[in-house]
Amino acid sequence: MIGYVEVGMEVNHLFGQLSEITGTLIAVFLDKTQLTRHKWQEGRSMLGLEADWDRFQEEVLLSDPNGQADALLRADMGSIWSGFADRVHRNLPLQDISGSTVGRISVGIDMSQSRAQALNSIAYLTALIATALITLIVFLRLIATRTETRLMHALTERADYERRSRIDQLTHLYNQTEFYRLLDLEIERCRRQQLPLSLIMLDIDSFKAINDEHGHRVGDCVLHSVALELQTNTRTGDHLARYGGEEFTVILPDTPVEVAHEIAERWRSVISGRVFVCHRQSVRVTISLGVACYPQHAVDAKTLLQQADLGMYAAKRKGRNRVEIHTPRQKVGERRESSRPEQASD
């Protein structure tokens, strides 16, 4: 509708000249159902024109070069053309590119001197203006469509980039960066609401042996299959991520350590009971899991991660394929030093 408002001032000028040359009186009205009131009023105000929305019942005025729109609307041509012996009054429909009627052009013509010439002139000029209006509408629609397409394409690319920056490409789980962000957010939320939060760290046992025996292609397939199985058994609201290599982490908001242990034990049982078929090779795997809970075992994200890590490596030292909850006797520095030899064998 902005196009109508902008072209309105030109229509006044053109129709004013037409009135002087041919003795016609022309006004253009737009159907209110085709417009939005506040946009119409804003557009008219920007051009320094009267909004005139409430002036007419069903239509609004676009062009009124001689200030006779009220009489035209009432079709009271006698009072306007009383000085002419021969006169014609017509309402011509104004249509958009789709063929829908969006308004009308009201024309009063003095036919006393040259009826045929006036009709030809007004028909030609009306067609010319109608063509110009239609062309303008088509142009505006084309620009709007292209702009919308480009905007949607840009938004899609941005959303895809943001998604890929948060997702691990092999397993399609959250990556380590997104895991850290979510862990900080969830701990802060649980701190405000005084709720527990549990963290599970798990590692695929003897994964190096799987790569050595079957190749990295099968190893990647095993990682993807284990991730899919874990995701299938993850509750709504929990956050599953690939921490790195064959390690995974799960954030369990509003979850005490006892419930987290039950979830970890269920995952251990599900994984150990599955046979993963990867590239025509059957592979059985087990996982070792460590559980820690905020604020029971740690009061910040870094320490909580360390405690869950300690629990996971305690499970490996005790024979793998098991779940261990952090105990206060474990020390933060114990993780890597004591478990390095075993980690190398995995």
VENTA-V554482 format. One record per pair of residues at least 24 apart in sequence whose ideal C-beta (glycine too) atoms are under 7 Angstrom apart, sorted by sequence separation. I is the first residue (numbers start at 0). J is the second residue. If there is no record, write none. Layout:
# VENTA-V554482
<<I | J> <I | J>>
This chain:
# VENTA-V554482
<<86 | 110> <287 | 311> <289 | 313> <309 | 333> <34 | 59> <85 | 110> <263 | 288> <289 | 314> <309 | 334> <316 | 341> <3 | 29> <31 | 57> <83 | 109> <85 | 111> <288 | 314> <305 | 331> <308 | 334> <312 | 338> <315 | 341> <30 | 57> <31 | 58> <80 | 107> <84 | 111> <263 | 290> <287 | 314> <30 | 58> <31 | 59> <79 | 107> <83 | 111> <287 | 315> <29 | 58> <80 | 109> <85 | 114> <296 | 325> <305 | 334> <28 | 58> <29 | 59> <260 | 290> <28 | 59> <76 | 107> <259 | 290> <28 | 60> <29 | 61> <287 | 319> <290 | 322> <28 | 61> <232 | 265> <259 | 292> <287 | 320> <0 | 34> <26 | 60> <27 | 61> <71 | 105> <91 | 125> <232 | 266> <256 | 290> <285 | 319> <287 | 321> <288 | 322> <289 | 323> <290 | 324> <291 | 325> <0 | 35> <27 | 62> <285 | 320> <290 | 325> <26 | 62> <71 | 107> <93 | 129> <256 | 292> <289 | 325> <25 | 62> <26 | 63> <96 | 133> <229 | 266> <232 | 269> <255 | 292> <0 | 38> <4 | 42> <8 | 46> <95 | 133> <0 | 39> <4 | 43> <25 | 64> <206 | 245> <256 | 295> <96 | 136> <1 | 42> <24 | 65> <95 | 136> <96 | 137> <228 | 269> <4 | 46> <26 | 68> <200 | 242> <203 | 245> <228 | 270> <24 | 67> <202 | 245> <58 | 102> <202 | 246> <26 | 71> <225 | 270> <228 | 273> <18 | 64> <200 | 246> <201 | 247> <18 | 65> <14 | 62> <200 | 248> <15 | 64> <199 | 248> <271 | 320> <14 | 64> <169 | 219> <198 | 248> <199 | 249> <10 | 61> <11 | 62> <224 | 275> <10 | 62> <170 | 222> <198 | 250> <199 | 251> <11 | 64> <169 | 222> <170 | 223> <224 | 277> <267 | 320> <7 | 61> <169 | 223> <172 | 226> <197 | 251> <221 | 275> <267 | 321> <7 | 62> <24 | 79> <196 | 251> <267 | 322> <170 | 226> <196 | 252> <221 | 277> <181 | 238> <197 | 254> <220 | 277> <3 | 61> <172 | 230> <195 | 253> <196 | 254> <197 | 255> <220 | 278> <264 | 322> <194 | 253> <195 | 254> <197 | 256> <225 | 284> <263 | 322> <195 | 255> <199 | 259> <217 | 277> <217 | 278> <221 | 282> <178 | 240> <197 | 259> <216 | 278> <260 | 322> <177 | 240> <189 | 252> <217 | 280> <221 | 284> <178 | 242> <199 | 263> <260 | 324> <173 | 238> <175 | 240> <185 | 250> <217 | 282> <27 | 93> <173 | 239> <174 | 240> <172 | 239> <173 | 240> <174 | 241> <175 | 242> <185 | 252> <213 | 280> <33 | 101> <172 | 240> <175 | 243> <182 | 250> <256 | 324> <172 | 241> <181 | 250> <213 | 282> <178 | 248> <30 | 101> <170 | 241> <29 | 101> <30 | 102> <29 | 102> <209 | 282> <28 | 102> <167 | 241> <27 | 102> <28 | 103> <27 | 104> <28 | 105> <25 | 104> <26 | 105> <204 | 284> <25 | 106> <203 | 284> <204 | 285> <204 | 286> <23 | 106> <24 | 107> <203 | 286> <204 | 287> <23 | 107> <202 | 286> <23 | 108> <201 | 286> <202 | 287> <201 | 287> <22 | 109> <201 | 288> <199 | 288> <200 | 289> <199 | 290> <197 | 290> <198 | 291> <197 | 292> <21 | 117> <195 | 292> <196 | 293> <23 | 121> <195 | 293> <21 | 120> <21 | 121> <189 | 293> <198 | 303> <198 | 304> <17 | 124> <186 | 293> <200 | 307> <199 | 307> <200 | 308> <198 | 307> <202 | 311> <201 | 311> <200 | 311> <186 | 300> <13 | 128> <204 | 319> <204 | 320> <183 | 300> <10 | 128> <182 | 300> <6 | 132> <6 | 135> <2 | 135> <2 | 136> <2 | 139> <207 | 345> <206 | 345> <205 | 345> <204 | 345>>
